[in-house]
Amino acid sequence: LKDKCRARGLRVSGTKAALIERLLEADGADAEAPQAGSWASLGLDSETQQRLPHKNPTPIQAAAFESLKSGKDGVLHAETGSGKTLAYALPLMKKRVLVLTPSTSLADQIAEVVDQFTESFMVHTPKEVLKAEDDLDSIDVIVLDEVDALLRAPGRYAAAEQKKHRRERPAAKILRRFIQRRPDAQVIGASATVGRPLRRHIDDILRDAAPSVTRPPICVIRGT
C-alpha cells in the first residue's frame, strides 16, 4: 500500500485503513477530472457536449477554443472537413457574430450547423450585407469563412500603384467599416489555404481602418 501511495504522490504515514482511504479518494478524484483533450477539459458545458456529433474535439477545434473564447483574433488554417465551423462557433456561442461566406450555398451549410447551438449568429454573403445595410454596431465578432476567397489578397510583388487602385472587395469593405466602428472587435478568418500575402492583407485592412489602435499581427491557428 505504501508503494502505491508513493507512486501517486500521497502520504505514506498512518494505518492501513488510512492508506486505503487515501488511495480511494485519489481514484475518485481521477475519475471526476476531465479527460485531457476532451470537450470537458476545454470548459464546454455538458448540455452542448451532448449535442455534438463526436465526443472529442478535432485538432483545429482543440487548438482554437481557448484563444477564440478569450477574444483573440486568428485565422483558422485546416483542411476541408476538419471541423472549422464548430472550431469558431462553439467558443463564440454567447457573442453576436456576423459570418461572411463567398456563396449562399456555403452560408446555408454554416447556418445549419451553428443554429443547432446558438441563435446569435448571422450568416450571409458580403453582397447581402451591403444590400441590406445591416447595422454593424450590434456585432461583437466578424468571421470571414473561406477568407482567401472573400479577400483575394494581392500578390506579394504587385506594384504599389496597382494595389492602390485595386477595387476593394465587398468583404474587405465590410471588415473595414466594422473595425472603424468597433476598433477593438474580434476578427476571425477560416480557410484551408492561408499564406503570408493573405495575412498581410488582413493586417493592412485592420491597421488602416483603426490606425490609433495597436493591434498585433493576426495569428494563424493550425489544426495539426
C-alpha positions, 0 to 999 in steps of 0.5 A, a space after each residue: 500500500 505504501 508503494 502505491 501511495 508513493 507512486 501517486 504522490 500521497 502520504 505514506 504515514 498512518 494505518 492501513 485503513 488510512 492508506 486505503 482511504 487515501 488511495 480511494 479518494 485519489 481514484 475518485 478524484 481521477 475519475 471526476 477530472 476531465 479527460 485531457 483533450 476532451 470537450 470537458 477539459 476545454 470548459 464546454 458545458 455538458 448540455 452542448 457536449 451532448 449535442 455534438 456529433 463526436 465526443 472529442 474535439 478535432 485538432 483545429 477545434 482543440 487548438 482554437 477554443 481557448 484563444 477564440 473564447 478569450 477574444 483573440 483574433 486568428 485565422 483558422 488554417 485546416 483542411 476541408 472537413 476538419 471541423 472549422 465551423 464548430 472550431 469558431 462557433 462553439 467558443 463564440 456561442 454567447 457573442 453576436 457574430 456576423 459570418 461572411 461566406 463567398 456563396 449562399 450555398 456555403 452560408 446555408 451549410 454554416 447556418 445549419 450547423 451553428 443554429 443547432 447551438 446558438 441563435 446569435 449568429 448571422 450568416 450571409 454573403 458580403 453582397 447581402 450585407 451591403 444590400 441590406 445595410 445591416 447595422 454593424 454596431 450590434 456585432 461583437 465578432 466578424 468571421 470571414 469563412 473561406 477568407 482567401 476567397 472573400 479577400 483575394 489578397 494581392 500578390 506579394 510583388 504587385 506594384 504599389 500603384 496597382 494595389 492602390 487602385 485595386 477595387 476593394 472587395 465587398 468583404 474587405 469593405 465590410 471588415 473595414 467599416 466594422 473595425 472603424 466602428 468597433 476598433 477593438 472587435 474580434 476578427 476571425 478568418 477560416 480557410 484551408 489555404 492561408 499564406 503570408 500575402 493573405 495575412 498581410 492583407 488582413 493586417 493592412 485592412 485592420 491597421 488602416 481602418 483603426 490606425 490609433 489602435 495597436 493591434 498585433 499581427 493576426 495569428 494563424 491557428 493550425 489544426 495539426 
